[in-house]
Amino acid sequence: MGVVGFLLGLGLFLALLWNFAIFALPAFVGFSAGWWALNHDAGIGCVVVGLVAGGAVFLAGRIALMSRSATLRLLVLALFTLPAAYTGYNIVLQLSGAGIPSNIWRQIFAIAGGLAVGCTTWIRLTAPMESTPFHT
């Protein structure tokens, strides 16, 4: 039962990583801003600072992706994709340490995981935005 629970939890964790990879940069900025605010005696306001900073980065990125400038879009795509790929690489590298003793194979799987997460992030950011039920 423990192995099944472990595999189910690992699968859910990887599904979350896969679905939320585009939020790696805003999450990093939000956590960094919140941590900075906490270290400067903001108290519970550090949560607000982190949420506002992360939301602002995500909103600025989405607005920049609607720009006509190909250079700006490429820069924003790189800024969002590279942290996601790095995060995917590190997570796969750490998780593969539990069952793969060879460092070479761990690196191969980690590079493949980073590429998969990076490519998925790139594709999800370049896909047309879905319309919401509020738009006709």
N, CA, C and O atoms as CSV, one atom per row, in Angstrom:
chain,resi,resn,atom,element,x,y,z
A,1,MET,N,N,0.823,-1.197,0.000
A,1,MET,CA,C,0.000,0.000,0.000
A,1,MET,C,C,0.864,1.257,0.000
A,1,MET,O,O,0.499,2.268,-0.600
A,2,GLY,N,N,2.019,1.190,0.680
A,2,GLY,CA,C,2.900,2.344,0.756
A,2,GLY,C,C,3.489,2.717,-0.589
A,2,GLY,O,O,3.619,3.896,-0.916
A,3,VAL,N,N,3.849,1.692,-1.377
A,3,VAL,CA,C,4.431,1.947,-2.698
A,3,VAL,C,C,3.390,2.580,-3.615
A,3,VAL,O,O,3.704,3.499,-4.373
A,4,VAL,N,N,2.173,2.100,-3.548
A,4,VAL,CA,C,1.092,2.653,-4.377
A,4,VAL,C,C,0.839,4.110,-3.997
A,4,VAL,O,O,0.676,4.963,-4.870
A,5,GLY,N,N,0.807,4.391,-2.704
A,5,GLY,CA,C,0.611,5.768,-2.254
A,5,GLY,C,C,1.748,6.665,-2.690
A,5,GLY,O,O,1.531,7.807,-3.096
A,6,PHE,N,N,2.983,6.134,-2.604
A,6,PHE,CA,C,4.143,6.902,-3.044
A,6,PHE,C,C,4.059,7.218,-4.532
A,6,PHE,O,O,4.277,8.360,-4.939
A,7,LEU,N,N,3.746,6.220,-5.340
A,7,LEU,CA,C,3.656,6.427,-6.783
A,7,LEU,C,C,2.510,7.376,-7.150
A,7,LEU,O,O,2.643,8.196,-8.058
A,8,LEU,N,N,1.398,7.260,-6.448
A,8,LEU,CA,C,0.282,8.165,-6.686
A,8,LEU,C,C,0.661,9.596,-6.321
A,8,LEU,O,O,0.376,10.527,-7.074
A,9,GLY,N,N,1.299,9.773,-5.172
A,9,GLY,CA,C,1.744,11.105,-4.764
A,9,GLY,C,C,2.775,11.674,-5.712
A,9,GLY,O,O,2.721,12.858,-6.045
A,10,LEU,N,N,3.712,10.855,-6.153
A,10,LEU,CA,C,4.719,11.304,-7.105
A,10,LEU,C,C,4.077,11.690,-8.429
A,10,LEU,O,O,4.453,12.695,-9.032
A,11,GLY,N,N,3.115,10.904,-8.883
A,11,GLY,CA,C,2.421,11.228,-10.130
A,11,GLY,C,C,1.649,12.534,-10.027
A,11,GLY,O,O,1.659,13.340,-10.957
A,12,LEU,N,N,0.984,12.742,-8.903
A,12,LEU,CA,C,0.257,14.005,-8.708
A,12,LEU,C,C,1.214,15.189,-8.647
A,12,LEU,O,O,0.932,16.252,-9.201
A,13,PHE,N,N,2.341,15.005,-7.977
A,13,PHE,CA,C,3.343,16.067,-7.894
A,13,PHE,C,C,3.885,16.422,-9.272
A,13,PHE,O,O,4.021,17.600,-9.602
A,14,LEU,N,N,4.194,15.413,-10.075
A,14,LEU,CA,C,4.709,15.674,-11.422
A,14,LEU,C,C,3.637,16.301,-12.318
A,14,LEU,O,O,3.958,17.122,-13.178
A,15,ALA,N,N,2.376,15.925,-12.129
A,15,ALA,CA,C,1.295,16.561,-12.893
A,15,ALA,C,C,1.177,18.032,-12.523
A,15,ALA,O,O,0.955,18.874,-13.394
A,16,LEU,N,N,1.322,18.349,-11.243
A,16,LEU,CA,C,1.308,19.754,-10.826
A,16,LEU,C,C,2.480,20.507,-11.432
A,16,LEU,O,O,2.316,21.628,-11.914
A,17,LEU,N,N,3.663,19.900,-11.412
A,17,LEU,CA,C,4.835,20.526,-12.025
A,17,LEU,C,C,4.585,20.794,-13.499
A,17,LEU,O,O,4.893,21.875,-14.001
A,18,TRP,N,N,4.036,19.825,-14.181
A,18,TRP,CA,C,3.793,19.939,-15.613
A,18,TRP,C,C,2.783,21.046,-15.917
A,18,TRP,O,O,2.971,21.819,-16.856
A,19,ASN,N,N,1.714,21.121,-15.125
A,19,ASN,CA,C,0.655,22.091,-15.388
A,19,ASN,C,C,0.999,23.504,-14.942
A,19,ASN,O,O,0.481,24.469,-15.504
A,20,PHE,N,N,1.846,23.641,-13.961
A,20,PHE,CA,C,2.142,24.963,-13.423
A,20,PHE,C,C,3.549,25.439,-13.740
A,20,PHE,O,O,4.058,26.338,-13.071
A,21,ALA,N,N,4.186,24.858,-14.741
A,21,ALA,CA,C,5.556,25.243,-15.079
A,21,ALA,C,C,5.642,26.688,-15.556
A,21,ALA,O,O,6.674,27.332,-15.370
A,22,ILE,N,N,4.578,27.210,-16.167
A,22,ILE,CA,C,4.647,28.580,-16.661
A,22,ILE,C,C,4.682,29.597,-15.531
A,22,ILE,O,O,4.948,30.776,-15.765
A,23,PHE,N,N,4.415,29.154,-14.311
A,23,PHE,CA,C,4.425,30.065,-13.174
A,23,PHE,C,C,5.748,30.045,-12.417
A,23,PHE,O,O,5.816,30.589,-11.315
A,24,ALA,N,N,6.803,29.439,-12.965
A,24,ALA,CA,C,8.082,29.344,-12.250
A,24,ALA,C,C,8.678,30.733,-12.014
A,24,ALA,O,O,9.106,31.033,-10.900
A,25,LEU,N,N,8.712,31.581,-13.036
A,25,LEU,CA,C,9.280,32.923,-12.870
A,25,LEU,C,C,8.433,33.783,-11.937
A,25,LEU,O,O,8.988,34.389,-11.020
A,26,PRO,N,N,7.105,33.864,-12.128
A,26,PRO,CA,C,6.327,34.660,-11.173
A,26,PRO,C,C,6.410,34.133,-9.739
A,26,PRO,O,O,6.416,34.919,-8.791
A,27,ALA,N,N,6.473,32.822,-9.574
A,27,ALA,CA,C,6.592,32.260,-8.221
A,27,ALA,C,C,7.931,32.642,-7.605
A,27,ALA,O,O,7.996,32.994,-6.427
A,28,PHE,N,N,8.989,32.575,-8.388
A,28,PHE,CA,C,10.306,32.954,-7.886
A,28,PHE,C,C,10.330,34.424,-7.477
A,28,PHE,O,O,10.832,34.770,-6.408
A,29,VAL,N,N,9.786,35.286,-8.335
A,29,VAL,CA,C,9.761,36.714,-8.015
A,29,VAL,C,C,8.884,36.969,-6.794
A,29,VAL,O,O,9.251,37.755,-5.921
A,30,GLY,N,N,7.731,36.313,-6.728
A,30,GLY,CA,C,6.835,36.493,-5.593
A,30,GLY,C,C,7.458,36.045,-4.281
A,30,GLY,O,O,7.377,36.751,-3.276
A,31,PHE,N,N,8.085,34.861,-4.291
A,31,PHE,CA,C,8.738,34.380,-3.074
A,31,PHE,C,C,9.912,35.274,-2.684
A,31,PHE,O,O,10.122,35.551,-1.503
A,32,SER,N,N,10.673,35.723,-3.675
A,32,SER,CA,C,11.813,36.597,-3.376
A,32,SER,C,C,11.350,37.928,-2.794
A,32,SER,O,O,11.933,38.414,-1.825
A,33,ALA,N,N,10.312,38.520,-3.373
A,33,ALA,CA,C,9.796,39.786,-2.858
A,33,ALA,C,C,9.191,39.609,-1.472
A,33,ALA,O,O,9.378,40.456,-0.599
A,34,GLY,N,N,8.475,38.526,-1.269
A,34,GLY,CA,C,7.903,38.256,0.042
A,34,GLY,C,C,8.974,38.029,1.094
A,34,GLY,O,O,8.852,38.510,2.221
A,35,TRP,N,N,10.019,37.301,0.736
A,35,TRP,CA,C,11.113,37.052,1.667
A,35,TRP,C,C,11.832,38.357,2.001
A,35,TRP,O,O,12.187,38.602,3.154
A,36,TRP,N,N,12.043,39.193,0.981
A,36,TRP,CA,C,12.660,40.499,1.208
A,36,TRP,C,C,11.804,41.327,2.165
A,36,TRP,O,O,12.326,41.943,3.095
A,37,ALA,N,N,10.498,41.343,1.939
A,37,ALA,CA,C,9.604,42.115,2.807
A,37,ALA,C,C,9.614,41.556,4.227
A,37,ALA,O,O,9.555,42.320,5.191
A,38,LEU,N,N,9.687,40.243,4.367
A,38,LEU,CA,C,9.735,39.641,5.697
A,38,LEU,C,C,11.018,40.033,6.430
A,38,LEU,O,O,10.998,40.297,7.632
A,39,ASN,N,N,12.118,40.067,5.709
A,39,ASN,CA,C,13.386,40.458,6.312
A,39,ASN,C,C,13.455,41.945,6.638
A,39,ASN,O,O,14.332,42.373,7.388
A,40,HIS,N,N,12.545,42.730,6.085
A,40,HIS,CA,C,12.492,44.159,6.375
A,40,HIS,C,C,11.275,44.489,7.249
A,40,HIS,O,O,10.694,45.569,7.146
A,41,ASP,N,N,10.908,43.539,8.103
A,41,ASP,CA,C,9.879,43.712,9.134
A,41,ASP,C,C,8.509,44.087,8.595
A,41,ASP,O,O,7.840,44.963,9.143
A,42,ALA,N,N,8.089,43.421,7.515
A,42,ALA,CA,C,6.756,43.689,6.975
A,42,ALA,C,C,5.688,42.865,7.682
A,42,ALA,O,O,4.497,43.139,7.532
A,43,GLY,N,N,6.093,41.869,8.442
A,43,GLY,CA,C,5.119,41.031,9.131
A,43,GLY,C,C,4.275,40.249,8.141
A,43,GLY,O,O,4.791,39.681,7.178
A,44,ILE,N,N,2.969,40.226,8.389
A,44,ILE,CA,C,2.060,39.481,7.513
A,44,ILE,C,C,1.920,40.158,6.149
A,44,ILE,O,O,1.442,39.543,5.195
A,45,GLY,N,N,2.333,41.413,6.057
A,45,GLY,CA,C,2.284,42.124,4.776
A,45,GLY,C,C,3.207,41.523,3.736
A,45,GLY,O,O,3.073,41.819,2.549
A,46,CYS,N,N,4.154,40.673,4.165
A,46,CYS,CA,C,5.052,40.036,3.211
A,46,CYS,C,C,4.287,39.125,2.258
A,46,CYS,O,O,4.692,38.939,1.110
A,47,VAL,N,N,3.193,38.564,2.730
A,47,VAL,CA,C,2.365,37.716,1.862
A,47,VAL,C,C,1.755,38.559,0.749
A,47,VAL,O,O,1.744,38.153,-0.413
A,48,VAL,N,N,1.254,39.718,1.104
A,48,VAL,CA,C,0.663,40.620,0.110
A,48,VAL,C,C,1.724,41.089,-0.884
A,48,VAL,O,O,1.479,41.125,-2.090
A,49,VAL,N,N,2.903,41.449,-0.372
A,49,VAL,CA,C,3.991,41.894,-1.251
A,49,VAL,C,C,4.348,40.788,-2.243
A,49,VAL,O,O,4.509,41.051,-3.435
A,50,GLY,N,N,4.471,39.556,-1.755
A,50,GLY,CA,C,4.808,38.439,-2.635
A,50,GLY,C,C,3.736,38.163,-3.676
A,50,GLY,O,O,4.050,37.933,-4.844
A,51,LEU,N,N,2.473,38.183,-3.263
A,51,LEU,CA,C,1.383,37.939,-4.212
A,51,LEU,C,C,1.300,39.030,-5.266
A,51,LEU,O,O,1.091,38.744,-6.445
A,52,VAL,N,N,1.462,40.275,-4.848
A,52,VAL,CA,C,1.395,41.387,-5.802
A,52,VAL,C,C,2.569,41.330,-6.774
A,52,VAL,O,O,2.385,41.529,-7.975
A,53,ALA,N,N,3.767,41.060,-6.271
A,53,ALA,CA,C,4.943,41.001,-7.144
A,53,ALA,C,C,4.834,39.850,-8.147
A,53,ALA,O,O,5.091,40.036,-9.336
A,54,GLY,N,N,4.456,38.669,-7.672
A,54,GLY,CA,C,4.303,37.533,-8.582
A,54,GLY,C,C,3.205,37.753,-9.603
A,54,GLY,O,O,3.374,37.440,-10.782
A,55,GLY,N,N,2.069,38.294,-9.152
A,55,GLY,CA,C,0.973,38.595,-10.077
A,55,GLY,C,C,1.349,39.648,-11.093
A,55,GLY,O,O,0.950,39.563,-12.255
A,56,ALA,N,N,2.114,40.643,-10.670
A,56,ALA,CA,C,2.540,41.699,-11.593
A,56,ALA,C,C,3.471,41.151,-12.671
A,56,ALA,O,O,3.371,41.535,-13.836
A,57,VAL,N,N,4.376,40.255,-12.282
A,57,VAL,CA,C,5.281,39.656,-13.271
A,57,VAL,C,C,4.497,38.808,-14.264
A,57,VAL,O,O,4.745,38.871,-15.468
A,58,PHE,N,N,3.556,38.019,-13.765
A,58,PHE,CA,C,2.766,37.187,-14.672
A,58,PHE,C,C,1.930,38.053,-15.613
A,58,PHE,O,O,1.873,37.786,-16.813
A,59,LEU,N,N,1.279,39.088,-15.076
A,59,LEU,CA,C,0.464,39.972,-15.906
A,59,LEU,C,C,1.321,40.718,-16.924
A,59,LEU,O,O,0.933,40.845,-18.085
A,60,ALA,N,N,2.478,41.211,-16.499
A,60,ALA,CA,C,3.370,41.909,-17.439
A,60,ALA,C,C,3.836,40.964,-18.546
A,60,ALA,O,O,3.943,41.364,-19.705
A,61,GLY,N,N,4.111,39.718,-18.188
A,61,GLY,CA,C,4.514,38.749,-19.203
A,61,GLY,C,C,3.409,38.455,-20.194
A,61,GLY,O,O,3.661,38.378,-21.397
A,62,ARG,N,N,2.189,38.289,-19.709
A,62,ARG,CA,C,1.063,38.023,-20.616
A,62,ARG,C,C,0.798,39.221,-21.528
A,62,ARG,O,O,0.501,39.055,-22.711
A,63,ILE,N,N,0.906,40.424,-20.971
A,63,ILE,CA,C,0.706,41.626,-21.801
A,63,ILE,C,C,1.818,41.739,-22.833
A,63,ILE,O,O,1.559,42.078,-23.987
A,64,ALA,N,N,3.062,41.459,-22.427
A,64,ALA,CA,C,4.186,41.539,-23.372
A,64,ALA,C,C,4.063,40.493,-24.469
A,64,ALA,O,O,4.518,40.721,-25.590
A,65,LEU,N,N,3.458,39.355,-24.169
A,65,LEU,CA,C,3.284,38.331,-25.205
A,65,LEU,C,C,2.263,38.742,-26.255
A,65,LEU,O,O,2.233,38.171,-27.345
A,66,MET,N,N,1.427,39.727,-25.941
A,66,MET,CA,C,0.464,40.226,-26.927
A,66,MET,C,C,1.055,41.342,-27.780
A,66,MET,O,O,0.369,41.891,-28.643
A,67,SER,N,N,2.316,41.681,-27.549
A,67,SER,CA,C,2.978,42.749,-28.280
A,67,SER,C,C,3.227,42.339,-29.728
A,67,SER,O,O,3.273,41.152,-30.053
A,68,ARG,N,N,3.384,43.327,-30.578
A,68,ARG,CA,C,3.713,43.059,-31.980
A,68,ARG,C,C,5.211,42.824,-32.172
A,68,ARG,O,O,5.629,42.291,-33.199
A,69,SER,N,N,6.006,43.214,-31.204
A,69,SER,CA,C,7.457,43.083,-31.305
A,69,SER,C,C,7.877,41.625,-31.095
A,69,SER,O,O,7.661,41.050,-30.028
A,70,ALA,N,N,8.472,41.051,-32.115
A,70,ALA,CA,C,8.925,39.663,-32.021
A,70,ALA,C,C,10.080,39.537,-31.033
A,70,ALA,O,O,10.197,38.520,-30.349
A,71,THR,N,N,10.925,40.548,-30.951
A,71,THR,CA,C,12.048,40.522,-30.023
A,71,THR,C,C,11.556,40.514,-28.580
A,71,THR,O,O,12.072,39.763,-27.752
A,72,LEU,N,N,10.564,41.342,-28.276
A,72,LEU,CA,C,10.017,41.386,-26.928
A,72,LEU,C,C,9.341,40.059,-26.574
A,72,LEU,O,O,9.511,39.549,-25.466
A,73,ARG,N,N,8.582,39.507,-27.508
A,73,ARG,CA,C,7.928,38.219,-27.248
A,73,ARG,C,C,8.954,37.118,-27.010
A,73,ARG,O,O,8.787,36.295,-26.110
A,74,LEU,N,N,10.020,37.100,-27.816
A,74,LEU,CA,C,11.060,36.089,-27.655
A,74,LEU,C,C,11.767,36.244,-26.308
A,74,LEU,O,O,12.073,35.249,-25.652
A,75,LEU,N,N,12.025,37.475,-25.899
A,75,LEU,CA,C,12.659,37.721,-24.605
A,75,LEU,C,C,11.769,37.254,-23.455
A,75,LEU,O,O,12.247,36.617,-22.516
A,76,VAL,N,N,10.486,37.569,-23.528
A,76,VAL,CA,C,9.560,37.152,-22.471
A,76,VAL,C,C,9.427,35.629,-22.448
A,76,VAL,O,O,9.395,35.028,-21.374
A,77,LEU,N,N,9.351,35.005,-23.617
A,77,LEU,CA,C,9.279,33.540,-23.669
A,77,LEU,C,C,10.517,32.919,-23.035
A,77,LEU,O,O,10.413,31.940,-22.297
A,78,ALA,N,N,11.688,33.485,-23.320
A,78,ALA,CA,C,12.917,32.961,-22.728
A,78,ALA,C,C,12.927,33.181,-21.218
A,78,ALA,O,O,13.353,32.303,-20.468
A,79,LEU,N,N,12.464,34.342,-20.767
A,79,LEU,CA,C,12.444,34.634,-19.332
A,79,LEU,C,C,11.501,33.703,-18.567
A,79,LEU,O,O,11.752,33.387,-17.404
A,80,PHE,N,N,10.428,33.268,-19.205
A,80,PHE,CA,C,9.500,32.361,-18.548
A,80,PHE,C,C,9.914,30.896,-18.721
A,80,PHE,O,O,9.697,30.085,-17.821
A,81,THR,N,N,10.501,30.554,-19.855
A,81,THR,CA,C,10.818,29.161,-20.159
A,81,THR,C,C,12.071,28.675,-19.446
A,81,THR,O,O,12.093,27.554,-18.940
A,82,LEU,N,N,13.106,29.492,-19.398
A,82,LEU,CA,C,14.367,29.035,-18.800
A,82,LEU,C,C,14.240,28.681,-17.316
A,82,LEU,O,O,14.758,27.640,-16.911
A,83,PRO,N,N,13.580,29.492,-16.487
A,83,PRO,CA,C,13.416,29.058,-15.088
A,83,PRO,C,C,12.570,27.794,-14.957
A,83,PRO,O,O,12.819,26.969,-14.078
A,84,ALA,N,N,11.576,27.641,-15.824
A,84,ALA,CA,C,10.748,26.432,-15.775
A,84,ALA,C,C,11.576,25.209,-16.142
A,84,ALA,O,O,11.462,24.167,-15.496
A,85,ALA,N,N,12.417,25.326,-17.184
A,85,ALA,CA,C,13.267,24.206,-17.588
A,85,ALA,C,C,14.279,23.870,-16.493
A,85,ALA,O,O,14.534,22.696,-16.223
A,86,TYR,N,N,14.848,24.881,-15.870
A,86,TYR,CA,C,15.804,24.669,-14.786
A,86,TYR,C,C,15.128,23.988,-13.600
A,86,TYR,O,O,15.702,23.093,-12.979
A,87,THR,N,N,13.920,24.409,-13.293
A,87,THR,CA,C,13.166,23.793,-12.206
A,87,THR,C,C,12.858,22.333,-12.527
A,87,THR,O,O,13.007,21.463,-11.668
A,88,GLY,N,N,12.429,22.062,-13.761
A,88,GLY,CA,C,12.161,20.679,-14.170
A,88,GLY,C,C,13.402,19.817,-14.088
A,88,GLY,O,O,13.341,18.672,-13.640
A,89,TYR,N,N,14.533,20.364,-14.520
A,89,TYR,CA,C,15.806,19.635,-14.442
A,89,TYR,C,C,16.125,19.276,-12.995
A,89,TYR,O,O,16.439,18.126,-12.691
A,90,ASN,N,N,16.045,20.261,-12.106
A,90,ASN,CA,C,16.407,20.014,-10.707
A,90,ASN,C,C,15.458,19.047,-10.021
A,90,ASN,O,O,15.893,18.205,-9.235
A,91,ILE,N,N,14.184,19.155,-10.304
A,91,ILE,CA,C,13.230,18.244,-9.661
A,91,ILE,C,C,13.445,16.810,-10.121
A,91,ILE,O,O,13.445,15.890,-9.303
A,92,VAL,N,N,13.629,16.610,-11.427
A,92,VAL,CA,C,13.874,15.254,-11.923
A,92,VAL,C,C,15.207,14.730,-11.392
A,92,VAL,O,O,15.313,13.546,-11.071
A,93,LEU,N,N,16.214,15.574,-11.296
A,93,LEU,CA,C,17.508,15.144,-10.774
A,93,LEU,C,C,17.376,14.687,-9.319
A,93,LEU,O,O,17.937,13.660,-8.938
A,94,GLN,N,N,16.648,15.437,-8.520
A,94,GLN,CA,C,16.487,15.063,-7.120
A,94,GLN,C,C,15.619,13.816,-6.955
A,94,GLN,O,O,15.933,12.946,-6.143
A,95,LEU,N,N,14.541,13.726,-7.710
A,95,LEU,CA,C,13.667,12.557,-7.595
A,95,LEU,C,C,14.319,11.294,-8.138
A,95,LEU,O,O,14.047,10.199,-7.645
A,96,SER,N,N,15.173,11.431,-9.144
A,96,SER,CA,C,15.824,10.246,-9.693
A,96,SER,C,C,16.873,9.689,-8.737
A,96,SER,O,O,17.286,8.538,-8.883
A,97,GLY,N,N,17.310,10.477,-7.769
A,97,GLY,CA,C,18.265,9.990,-6.786
A,97,GLY,C,C,17.686,8.913,-5.898
A,97,GLY,O,O,18.435,8.166,-5.269
A,98,ALA,N,N,16.364,8.814,-5.833
A,98,ALA,CA,C,15.725,7.805,-4.990
A,98,ALA,C,C,15.793,6.409,-5.598
A,98,ALA,O,O,15.696,5.420,-4.870
A,99,GLY,N,N,15.958,6.305,-6.912
A,99,GLY,CA,C,15.909,4.976,-7.510
A,99,GLY,C,C,16.957,4.694,-8.561
A,99,GLY,O,O,17.068,3.558,-9.021
A,100,ILE,N,N,17.731,5.693,-8.958
A,100,ILE,CA,C,18.733,5.485,-10.006
A,100,ILE,C,C,20.109,5.736,-9.404
A,100,ILE,O,O,20.441,6.878,-9.086
A,101,PRO,N,N,20.917,4.686,-9.241
A,101,PRO,CA,C,22.213,4.873,-8.595
A,101,PRO,C,C,23.277,5.529,-9.490
A,101,PRO,O,O,24.223,6.128,-8.979
A,102,SER,N,N,23.135,5.423,-10.798
A,102,SER,CA,C,24.136,5.944,-11.721
A,102,SER,C,C,23.945,7.441,-11.936
A,102,SER,O,O,22.861,7.888,-12.310
A,103,ASN,N,N,25.007,8.212,-11.696
A,103,ASN,CA,C,24.928,9.661,-11.891
A,103,ASN,C,C,24.744,10.040,-13.356
A,103,ASN,O,O,24.110,11.049,-13.664
A,104,ILE,N,N,25.292,9.241,-14.247
A,104,ILE,CA,C,25.149,9.537,-15.678
A,104,ILE,C,C,23.688,9.426,-16.086
A,104,ILE,O,O,23.169,10.304,-16.776
A,105,TRP,N,N,23.016,8.353,-15.666
A,105,TRP,CA,C,21.608,8.186,-16.014
A,105,TRP,C,C,20.737,9.223,-15.325
A,105,TRP,O,O,19.742,9.673,-15.892
A,106,ARG,N,N,21.100,9.605,-14.108
A,106,ARG,CA,C,20.351,10.660,-13.426
A,106,ARG,C,C,20.439,11.959,-14.220
A,106,ARG,O,O,19.438,12.659,-14.377
A,107,GLN,N,N,21.630,12.284,-14.721
A,107,GLN,CA,C,21.802,13.500,-15.520
A,107,GLN,C,C,21.031,13.414,-16.841
A,107,GLN,O,O,20.431,14.395,-17.279
A,108,ILE,N,N,21.052,12.244,-17.466
A,108,ILE,CA,C,20.317,12.069,-18.726
A,108,ILE,C,C,18.825,12.280,-18.503
A,108,ILE,O,O,18.176,12.994,-19.268
A,109,PHE,N,N,18.279,11.660,-17.456
A,109,PHE,CA,C,16.851,11.841,-17.163
A,109,PHE,C,C,16.542,13.278,-16.759
A,109,PHE,O,O,15.493,13.810,-17.122
A,110,ALA,N,N,17.436,13.903,-16.019
A,110,ALA,CA,C,17.209,15.280,-15.589
A,110,ALA,C,C,17.216,16.234,-16.782
A,110,ALA,O,O,16.390,17.143,-16.855
A,111,ILE,N,N,18.137,16.031,-17.709
A,111,ILE,CA,C,18.175,16.874,-18.913
A,111,ILE,C,C,16.918,16.661,-19.739
A,111,ILE,O,O,16.335,17.621,-20.242
A,112,ALA,N,N,16.495,15.409,-19.883
A,112,ALA,CA,C,15.259,15.132,-20.619
A,112,ALA,C,C,14.054,15.760,-19.920
A,112,ALA,O,O,13.173,16.310,-20.581
A,113,GLY,N,N,14.010,15.685,-18.601
A,113,GLY,CA,C,12.907,16.314,-17.862
A,113,GLY,C,C,12.914,17.818,-18.000
A,113,GLY,O,O,11.860,18.431,-18.169
A,114,GLY,N,N,14.092,18.427,-17.929
A,114,GLY,CA,C,14.189,19.872,-18.102
A,114,GLY,C,C,13.760,20.308,-19.491
A,114,GLY,O,O,13.067,21.313,-19.648
A,115,LEU,N,N,14.178,19.545,-20.504
A,115,LEU,CA,C,13.758,19.867,-21.870
A,115,LEU,C,C,12.255,19.709,-22.044
A,115,LEU,O,O,11.612,20.527,-22.702
A,116,ALA,N,N,11.700,18.664,-21.457
A,116,ALA,CA,C,10.254,18.440,-21.575
A,116,ALA,C,C,9.465,19.558,-20.912
A,116,ALA,O,O,8.494,20.058,-21.480
A,117,VAL,N,N,9.878,19.951,-19.720
A,117,VAL,CA,C,9.176,21.035,-19.026
A,117,VAL,C,C,9.367,22.352,-19.760
A,117,VAL,O,O,8.422,23.128,-19.893
A,118,GLY,N,N,10.577,22.613,-20.239
A,118,GLY,CA,C,10.832,23.847,-20.988
A,118,GLY,C,C,10.028,23.926,-22.273
A,118,GLY,O,O,9.444,24.964,-22.583
A,119,CYS,N,N,9.996,22.829,-23.021
A,119,CYS,CA,C,9.217,22.810,-24.273
A,119,CYS,C,C,7.725,22.958,-23.995
A,119,CYS,O,O,7.017,23.647,-24.730
A,120,THR,N,N,7.252,22.312,-22.938
A,120,THR,CA,C,5.841,22.435,-22.583
A,120,THR,C,C,5.501,23.871,-22.209
A,120,THR,O,O,4.457,24.388,-22.607
A,121,THR,N,N,6.367,24.512,-21.453
A,121,THR,CA,C,6.141,25.901,-21.073
A,121,THR,C,C,6.109,26.789,-22.297
A,121,THR,O,O,5.227,27.639,-22.422
A,122,TRP,N,N,7.060,26.608,-23.208
A,122,TRP,CA,C,7.115,27.402,-24.437
A,122,TRP,C,C,5.824,27.239,-25.234
A,122,TRP,O,O,5.241,28.223,-25.689
A,123,ILE,N,N,5.383,26.000,-25.400
A,123,ILE,CA,C,4.173,25.722,-26.180
A,123,ILE,C,C,2.942,26.321,-25.505
A,123,ILE,O,O,2.090,26.907,-26.173
A,124,ARG,N,N,2.847,26.176,-24.188
A,124,ARG,CA,C,1.677,26.714,-23.487
A,124,ARG,C,C,1.642,28.240,-23.529
A,124,ARG,O,O,0.563,28.831,-23.570
A,125,LEU,N,N,2.811,28.883,-23.518
A,125,LEU,CA,C,2.830,30.345,-23.573
A,125,LEU,C,C,2.563,30.873,-24.975
A,125,LEU,O,O,2.040,31.978,-25.124
A,126,THR,N,N,2.908,30.117,-25.995
A,126,THR,CA,C,2.679,30.583,-27.361
A,126,THR,C,C,1.304,30.191,-27.889
A,126,THR,O,O,0.884,30.676,-28.940
A,127,ALA,N,N,0.608,29.330,-27.181
A,127,ALA,CA,C,-0.743,28.938,-27.608
A,127,ALA,C,C,-1.672,30.131,-27.455
A,127,ALA,O,O,-1.485,30.945,-26.550
A,128,PRO,N,N,-2.665,30.246,-28.320
A,128,PRO,CA,C,-3.613,31.354,-28.170
A,128,PRO,C,C,-4.349,31.247,-26.837
A,128,PRO,O,O,-4.662,30.154,-26.366
A,129,MET,N,N,-4.616,32.407,-26.245
A,129,MET,CA,C,-5.318,32.415,-24.966
A,129,MET,C,C,-6.752,31.950,-25.170
A,129,MET,O,O,-7.426,32.344,-26.122
A,130,GLU,N,N,-7.198,31.108,-24.257
A,130,GLU,CA,C,-8.558,30.599,-24.349
A,130,GLU,C,C,-9.533,31.705,-23.956
A,130,GLU,O,O,-9.259,32.525,-23.079
A,131,SER,N,N,-10.667,31.699,-24.624
A,131,SER,CA,C,-11.675,32.695,-24.263
A,131,SER,C,C,-12.386,32.229,-23.004
A,131,SER,O,O,-12.525,31.032,-22.751
A,132,THR,N,N,-12.823,33.182,-22.237
A,132,THR,CA,C,-13.532,32.876,-20.997
A,132,THR,C,C,-15.032,32.916,-21.272
A,132,THR,O,O,-15.448,33.442,-22.304
A,133,PRO,N,N,-15.837,32.382,-20.391
A,133,PRO,CA,C,-17.285,32.401,-20.608
A,133,PRO,C,C,-17.868,33.813,-20.618
A,133,PRO,O,O,-19.005,34.014,-21.048
A,134,PHE,N,N,-17.092,34.795,-20.145
A,134,PHE,CA,C,-17.610,36.158,-20.082
A,134,PHE,C,C,-17.493,36.894,-21.413
A,134,PHE,O,O,-18.109,37.942,-21.608
A,135,HIS,N,N,-16.693,36.335,-22.332
A,135,HIS,CA,C,-16.563,36.955,-23.654
A,135,HIS,C,C,-17.483,36.256,-24.638
A,135,HIS,O,O,-17.656,35.038,-24.589
A,136,THR,N,N,-18.062,37.027,-25.517
A,136,THR,CA,C,-18.954,36.411,-26.515
A,136,THR,C,C,-18.317,36.410,-27.865
A,136,THR,O,O,-18.916,35.934,-28.829
